[in-house]
Amino acid sequence: MISDKAVARIAARAAKEAVATHTDASVAHAKLAAPRASVTVGSGAVRLGLTLDLPYPADLAGVSRQLQQYVSERVAHLTGMRVTEVTLAIEHLIPADGLEDRRVQ
């Protein structure tokens, strides 16, 4: 049996891979916080909750769907567990073009 903590680490790592793969904002990636994961495991199935930052601008709905699918498939493949749910909480949107460094004068 794989521990909840191990599954959470796998999910967080998969989310980090997915953000790097499915978004096109290399400047923002350096400023993104590492994704965090929470899991509920029972009867060979797992429910995942992910908290993460995303680069902006981006198609948030499209990127979210891709992240959920990638993380679900990756966790299922690596753990042998059925993933029944992946929820996302987007904590911050990080501007990709340095807008946060500009000031209104």
C-alpha positions in Angstrom: 0.0 0.0 0.0 1.3 3.4 -1.0 1.1 6.1 1.7 -1.0 9.2 1.3 2.1 11.3 1.7 3.8 9.4 -1.2 0.8 9.8 -3.5 0.7 13.5 -2.6 4.4 13.9 -3.6 3.8 12.1 -6.9 0.8 14.3 -7.6 2.7 17.5 -6.8 5.6 16.4 -9.1 3.2 15.5 -11.9 1.5 19.0 -11.5 4.9 20.6 -11.8 5.7 18.6 -15.0 2.3 19.5 -16.4 2.7 23.2 -15.8 6.1 23.1 -17.5 4.8 21.1 -20.4 1.3 22.7 -21.0 2.1 26.4 -20.5 4.2 28.7 -22.7 5.6 31.3 -20.3 9.2 30.6 -19.6 9.8 33.9 -17.7 7.0 33.2 -15.3 8.1 29.7 -14.6 11.0 30.9 -12.4 8.5 32.8 -10.2 5.9 30.0 -9.9 5.6 28.4 -6.4 5.9 24.6 -6.3 2.5 22.9 -6.5 1.1 21.4 -3.4 -1.1 18.3 -3.3 -3.6 16.8 -0.8 -5.0 13.3 -1.3 -7.7 11.1 0.0 -7.0 7.4 -0.6 -9.6 4.6 -0.1 -10.4 1.2 -1.7 -7.7 1.5 -4.3 -8.9 4.9 -5.5 -7.6 8.4 -4.9 -9.0 11.9 -4.9 -6.5 14.7 -5.5 -6.5 18.3 -4.6 -3.8 20.6 -6.1 -2.9 24.1 -5.2 -0.7 25.9 -7.7 0.3 29.1 -9.4 -0.1 29.5 -13.2 1.5 31.9 -15.7 -0.7 34.5 -17.1 -1.9 35.2 -19.8 -3.1 31.7 -20.6 -6.2 29.8 -21.5 -6.9 29.0 -17.9 -9.8 26.6 -18.6 -7.8 24.7 -21.3 -4.6 24.6 -19.1 -6.7 23.4 -16.1 -8.2 20.6 -18.1 -4.8 19.5 -19.4 -3.3 19.6 -15.9 -6.1 17.6 -14.5 -5.8 14.9 -17.2 -2.0 14.8 -17.1 -1.8 14.5 -13.3 -4.6 11.9 -13.2 -2.9 9.7 -15.8 0.5 10.1 -14.2 -0.6 9.3 -10.7 -2.7 6.3 -11.9 0.3 5.0 -13.9 2.8 5.4 -11.1 0.7 4.2 -8.2 -1.7 1.7 -9.9 -4.6 3.5 -8.2 -7.7 4.7 -9.9 -7.9 8.5 -9.8 -11.6 9.5 -9.3 -11.2 13.3 -9.0 -8.6 16.1 -9.5 -9.5 19.5 -8.2 -7.4 22.6 -8.8 -7.1 25.7 -6.7 -5.2 28.4 -8.6 -3.5 30.4 -5.9 -1.8 33.1 -8.0 -1.6 34.1 -11.6 2.0 35.1 -12.4 2.4 37.6 -15.3 4.7 36.2 -18.0 5.9 39.5 -19.4 7.1 41.3 -16.3 4.0 43.4 -15.7 4.5 43.1 -12.0 7.7 45.2 -12.3 6.0 48.2 -13.9 4.7 51.1 -11.9 2.1 53.6 -12.8 3.5 57.1 -12.8 
